[in-house]
Amino acid sequence: MIANVPHAGTFGRETVTSVRTFDQPGRSRPFDPRTVIDPVREEARA
Protein backbone atom coordinates (compact mmCIF):
# COMPACT_ATOMS: atom_id res chain seq x y z
CA MET A 1 0.00 0.00 0.00
CA ILE A 2 1.23 3.54 -0.77
CA ALA A 3 -0.32 6.72 0.64
CA ASN A 4 1.00 10.21 -0.23
CA VAL A 5 0.21 12.77 2.48
CA PRO A 6 0.91 16.46 1.65
CA HIS A 7 1.30 18.85 4.61
CA ALA A 8 3.22 21.88 5.85
CA GLY A 9 6.45 20.82 7.54
CA THR A 10 7.97 22.11 10.76
CA PHE A 11 9.29 25.27 9.09
CA GLY A 12 6.13 25.89 7.02
CA ARG A 13 7.56 24.36 3.85
CA GLU A 14 5.48 22.21 1.53
CA THR A 15 6.22 18.59 2.43
CA VAL A 16 5.01 15.23 1.13
CA THR A 17 5.24 12.06 3.20
CA SER A 18 4.91 8.83 1.23
CA VAL A 19 3.88 6.05 3.58
CA ARG A 20 4.57 2.62 2.12
CA THR A 21 3.74 -0.68 3.76
CA PHE A 22 5.56 -3.80 2.59
CA ASP A 23 3.68 -7.01 3.37
CA GLN A 24 5.99 -9.93 4.03
CA PRO A 25 5.16 -13.40 5.31
CA GLY A 26 4.35 -13.06 9.00
CA ARG A 27 4.67 -9.25 9.24
CA SER A 28 4.24 -5.84 7.62
CA ARG A 29 7.04 -3.28 7.46
CA PRO A 30 6.39 0.48 7.12
CA PHE A 31 8.68 2.86 5.20
CA ASP A 32 7.94 6.60 5.37
CA PRO A 33 10.39 8.92 3.57
CA ARG A 34 9.68 12.67 3.42
CA THR A 35 10.24 15.03 0.51
CA VAL A 36 10.51 18.79 1.04
CA ILE A 37 10.07 21.32 -1.78
CA ASP A 38 12.92 23.85 -1.74
CA PRO A 39 11.36 27.19 -2.80
CA VAL A 40 14.77 28.73 -3.62
CA ARG A 41 15.94 25.92 -5.88
CA GLU A 42 12.39 24.95 -6.96
CA GLU A 43 13.11 21.26 -6.69
CA ALA A 44 12.27 18.38 -4.41
CA ARG A 45 14.83 17.34 -1.81
CA ALA A 46 14.65 14.11 0.14
C-alpha positions, 0 to 999 in steps of 0.5 A: 500500500502507498499513501502520499500525504501532503502537509506543511512541515515544521518550518512551514515548507510544503512537504510530502510524506509517502507512507509505504507498507511492505507485506511480508510473510508473517509481518508488515514493514512500514517505510515513510520517507519525506520530501521537502520542496525547496522554494529557492531551488524549486526542486524536491529534496529528500 
